[in-house]
Amino acid sequence: MKVIESSLTSKRNTQIPVTIVEAEEKKKLLLCVHGFKANRTEDGRFLTVAKKLAEKGVCSIMMGFPGCDVSKEDFINYTLENCLSDIETCEDHMRKTYGFSSDEVGMIGYSMGGRLTSLYIAKHPEVRCIGLWAAAVYDGFGKEEGFLGVSKEELFRQCEEKGYVDFHNGFDNTDIRLAKDLIEQMAKAKCSKGLQGFEGSAIVVHGDEDVTVPYDTATHAYELLTQAKDRKLCTVHEADHGFGQWNGRPELSAQLTDNTIAFFEEHFAC
């Protein structure tokens, strides 16, 4: 096993920071998709999964999206379409670089990364196993009718007046701009389409004390996965959206990664 820190050139001619975990026996590929304004390894939890699955012949890639992680881009370039394009760039690179013995691909998406995963699988049938971690997989803005405390009406008002939204991100205490394209793409996003049509294996992991993406989003996702070959809903009790990362409870993140590893070992890395 080898961990490589590098960057790839996007279709927009920008640099995508990536972490690649190589497996000695290169059987399959895993794409790890981080959440809103997060880092590409999700504080090492993607790495925990990737290193364990590397023992089973799975190579993994984690990518930093525009304005996130160590990306040099302005956050205004963070849109669903740009992120989905960057995922495709990373998948294409891994396919060209490594000779996988199987065309099957796995994906893990955390929070907004879960939304991106649900949209990606609708157009990429090679994805045969997914992990949804506290995934924001409702259609549009969901029943909250807004985004992280900002109402839909306010989002669109600012988009019309300024062409973007001024936003204070409480996760890292930064002031950023949300692109008008992001707001419009969020409003139109149909996560249900990808989940309802998915025929592979899926594990949905969610904390029952998550107020950022409420727990009923997980049950909704599980119920949509009616065509899945295998599906599992895993509840991490007493976990909020950070799975213990924000309040000094690493055992909650361990439940997240352990359950994901076990599921992927059984249904993907076999």
For each residue, the residues with C-beta under 8 A, 3 or more apart:
1: 21 22 23 24 51 54 55
2: 21 22
3: 19 20 21 22 47 51
4: 19 20 21 22
5: 17 18 19
6: 17 18 19 20
7: 15 16 17 18
8: 15 16 18 63 89 90 93
9: 13 14 15 16 89
10: 13 14 15 16 82 85 86 89
11: 85 88 89
12: 77 82 85
13: 9 10
14: 9 10 66 71 72 73 77
15: 7 8 9 10 71 72
16: 7 8 9 10 63 64 65 71 86 89 90
17: 5 6 7 40 63 64 69 70 71
18: 5 6 7 8 40 61 62 63 64 90
19: 3 4 5 6 40 41 46 47 61 62
20: 3 4 6 59 60 61 62 94
21: 1 2 3 4 47 50 51 54 59 60 61
22: 1 2 3 4 26 54 59 98
23: 1 26 27 53 54 55 56 57 58 59
24: 1 54 57
25: 57
26: 22 23 57 59 98 99 100 101
27: 23 56 57 58 100 101 102 269
28: 57 58 59 100 101 102 104 105 106 268 269
29: 58 59 60 61 91 94 95 98 100 105 106
30: 49 50 53 58 59 60 61 105 106 107 108 264 268
31: 60 61 87 90 91 105 106 107 108 127
32: 40 41 42 46 49 50 60 61 62 63 107 108 113
33: 63 83 87 107 108 109 110 113 114 116 117 120
34: 38 39 40 41 42 46 62 63 64 65 68 69 110 113
35: 38 42 110 111 112 113 114 134
36: 68 111 112 148 169 171
37: 67 68 75 169 171 172 174 176
38: 34 35 42 68 69 110 111 113 171
39: 34 42 43 64 68 69
40: 17 18 19 32 34 46 62 63 64 68 69
41: 19 32 34 44 45 46 47 62
42: 32 34 35 38 39 45 46 110 133
43: 39 245 253
44: 41 47 48
45: 41 42 48 49 110 243 245 253 256 257
46: 19 32 34 40 41 42 49 50 60 62 108 110
47: 3 19 21 41 44 50 51 62
48: 44 45 51 52 257 261
49: 30 32 45 46 52 53 60 108 131 257 260 261 264
50: 21 30 32 46 47 53 54 58 60 62
51: 1 3 21 47 48 54 55
52: 48 49 55 56 261 265
53: 23 30 49 50 56 58 60 261 264 265 268 269
54: 1 21 22 23 24 50 51 57 58 59 60
55: 1 23 51 52
56: 23 27 52 53 265 269 270
57: 23 24 25 26 27 28 54 101 269
58: 23 27 28 29 30 50 53 54 106 264 268 269
59: 20 21 22 23 26 28 29 30 54 94 98 100
60: 20 21 29 30 31 32 46 49 50 53 54
61: 18 19 20 21 29 30 31 32 90 91 93 94
62: 18 19 20 32 34 40 41 46 47 50
63: 8 16 17 18 32 33 34 40 86 87 90
64: 16 17 18 34 39 40 68 69 70 71
65: 16 34 68 69 71 78 82 83 86
66: 14 71 73 74 75 77 78 79 82 83 86
67: 37 71 73 74 75 76 77 78 176
68: 34 36 37 38 39 40 64 65 71 75 78
69: 17 34 38 39 40 64 65
70: 17 64
71: 14 15 16 17 64 65 66 67 68
72: 14 15
73: 14 66 67 77 78
74: 66 67 77 177
75: 37 66 67 68 78 176 177 178
76: 67 164 177 178 179
77: 12 14 66 67 73 74 82 179
78: 65 66 67 68 73 75 82 83 178 179 182
79: 66 82 83 179 181 182 185
80: 83 84 115 116 119 182 185 186 189
81: 84 85 181 185
82: 10 12 65 66 77 78 79 85 86
83: 33 65 66 78 79 80 86 87 116
84: 80 81 87 88 116 119 120
85: 10 11 12 81 82 88 89
86: 10 16 63 65 66 82 83 89 90
87: 31 33 63 83 84 90 91 116 120
88: 11 84 85 91 92
89: 8 9 10 11 16 85 86 92 93
90: 8 16 18 31 61 63 86 87 93 94
91: 29 31 61 87 88 94 95 105 124
92: 88 89 95 96
93: 8 61 89 90 96 97
94: 20 29 59 61 90 91 97 98 100
95: 29 91 92 98 100
96: 92 93
97: 93 94
98: 22 26 29 59 94 95
99: 26
100: 26 27 28 29 59 94 95 103
101: 26 27 28 57
102: 27 28
103: 100 126
104: 28 126 127 128 129 268
105: 28 29 30 31 91 124 126 127 128
106: 28 29 30 31 58 127 128 129 130 131 264 268
107: 30 31 32 33 117 120 121 127 129 130 131
108: 30 31 32 33 46 49 113 117 130 131 132 133 260
109: 33 112 113 114 115 116 117 118 130 131 132 133 135
110: 33 34 35 38 42 45 46 113 114 133 134 135
111: 35 36 38 114 115 133 134 135 136 212 213 241
112: 35 36 109 115 116 136
113: 32 33 34 35 38 108 109 110 116 117 133 135
114: 33 35 109 110 111 117 118 132 133 134 135 136 137 221
115: 80 109 111 112 118 119 135 136 137 189 191
116: 33 80 83 84 87 109 112 113 119 120
117: 33 107 108 109 113 114 120 121 130 132 135 194
118: 109 114 115 121 122 132 135 137 191 192 194 195 221
119: 80 84 115 116 122 123 189 190 191 194
120: 33 84 87 107 116 117 123 124 127 194
121: 107 117 118 124 125 127 130 194 195 197 198
122: 118 119 190 193 194 197
123: 119 120
124: 91 105 120 121 127
125: 121
126: 103 104 105
127: 31 104 105 106 107 120 121 124 130 200
128: 104 105 106 200 201 268
129: 104 106 107 200 201 202 263 264 267 268
130: 106 107 108 109 117 121 127 198 200 201 202 203
131: 49 106 107 108 109 202 203 205 260 263 264
132: 108 109 114 117 118 135 137 202 203 204 205 218 221
133: 42 108 109 110 111 113 114 205 206 243 256 260
134: 35 110 111 114 205 206 207 210 212 213 218 241 243
135: 109 110 111 113 114 115 117 118 132 204 206 213 217 218 221
136: 111 112 114 115 142 213 217
137: 114 115 118 132 191 192 195 217 220 221 224
138: 141 142 143 191 217 220
139: 142 189 190 191 192
140: 186 187 188 189
141: 138 144 145 146 147 152 186 187
142: 136 138 139 145 217
143: 138
144: 141
145: 141 142 151 152
146: 141 149 150 151 152 154 155
147: 141 150 152 155 178 183 186
148: 36 167 169 170 212
149: 146
150: 146 147 154 155 165 167
151: 145 146 154 155
152: 141 145 146 147 155 156 187
153: 156 157
154: 146 150 151 157 158 165
155: 146 147 150 151 152 158 159 165 178 183
156: 152 153 159 160 183
157: 153 154 160 161
158: 154 155 161 162 164 165 166
159: 155 156 162 163 164 165 180 183 184
160: 156 157
161: 157 158
162: 158 159 165 166
163: 159 180
164: 76 158 159 177 178 179 180
165: 150 154 155 158 159 162 177 178 180 183
166: 158 162 175 177
167: 148 150 175 176 177 178
168: 173 174 175 176
169: 36 37 148 172 173 174 175 176
170: 148 173
171: 36 37 38
172: 37 169
173: 168 169 170
174: 37 168 169
175: 166 167 168 169
176: 37 67 75 167 168 169
177: 74 75 76 164 165 166 167
178: 75 76 78 147 155 164 165 167 182 183
179: 76 77 78 79 164 182 183
180: 159 163 164 165 183 184
181: 79 81 184 185
182: 78 79 80 178 179 185 186
183: 147 155 156 159 165 178 179 180 186 187
184: 159 180 181 187 188
185: 79 80 81 181 182 188 189
186: 80 140 141 147 182 183 189
187: 140 141 152 183 184
188: 140 184 185
189: 80 115 119 139 140 185 186
190: 119 122 139 193 194
191: 115 118 119 137 138 139 194 195
192: 118 137 139 195 196 224
193: 122 190 196 197
194: 117 118 119 120 121 122 190 191 197 198
195: 118 121 137 191 192 198 202 221 224 225
196: 192 193 224 225 226 227
197: 121 122 193 194 227
198: 121 130 194 195 202 225 227 228
199: 227 228 229
200: 127 128 129 130 228 229
201: 128 129 130 228 229 230 231 263 267 268
202: 129 130 131 132 195 198 225 228 230 231 232
203: 130 131 132 231 232 234 259 260 263 264
204: 132 135 218 221 222 225 231 232 233 234
205: 131 132 133 134 218 234 236 256 259 260
206: 133 134 135 210 213 215 217 218 233 234 235 236 239
207: 134 210 215 235 236 237 238 239 240 241 243 252
208: 215 235 236 237 238 239
209: 215 238 239 240
210: 134 206 207 213 214 215 239 240 241
211: 214 240 241
212: 111 134 148 240 241
213: 111 134 135 136 206 210 217 241
214: 210 211 217
215: 206 207 208 209 210 218 219 235
216: 219 220
217: 135 136 137 138 142 206 213 214 220 221
218: 132 134 135 204 205 206 215 221 222 233 235
219: 215 216 222 223 233
220: 137 138 216 217 223 224
221: 114 118 132 135 137 195 204 217 218 224 225
222: 204 218 219 225 231 233
223: 219 220 226
224: 137 192 195 196 220 221
225: 195 196 198 202 204 221 222 228 231
226: 196 223
227: 196 197 198 199
228: 198 199 200 201 202 225 231
229: 199 200 201 267
230: 201 202 267
231: 201 202 203 204 222 225 228
232: 202 203 204 263
233: 204 206 218 219 222
234: 203 204 205 206 255 259
235: 206 207 208 215 218
236: 205 206 207 208 239 243 252 255 256
237: 207 208
238: 207 208 209 249 252
239: 206 207 208 209 210 236 242 243 244 249 252 255 256
240: 207 209 210 211 212 243 244 246 247
241: 111 134 207 210 211 212 213 246
242: 239 245 246 247
243: 45 133 134 207 236 239 240 252 253 255 256
244: 239 240 247 248 249 250 251 252 253
245: 43 45 242 250 253
246: 240 241 242
247: 240 242 244
248: 244
249: 238 239 244 252 253
250: 244 245 253 254
251: 244 254 255
252: 207 236 238 239 243 244 249 255 256
253: 43 45 243 244 245 249 250 256 257
254: 250 251 257 258
255: 234 236 239 243 251 252 258 259
256: 45 133 205 236 239 243 252 253 259 260
257: 45 48 49 253 254 260 261
258: 254 255 261 262
259: 203 205 234 255 256 262 263
260: 49 108 131 133 203 205 256 257 263 264
261: 48 49 52 53 257 258 264 265
262: 258 259 265 266
263: 129 131 201 203 232 259 260 266 267 268
264: 30 49 53 58 106 129 131 203 260 261 267 268 269
265: 52 53 56 261 262 268 269 270
266: 262 263 270
267: 129 201 229 230 263 264 270
268: 28 30 53 58 104 106 128 129 201 263 264 265
269: 27 28 53 56 57 58 264 265
270: 56 265 266 267
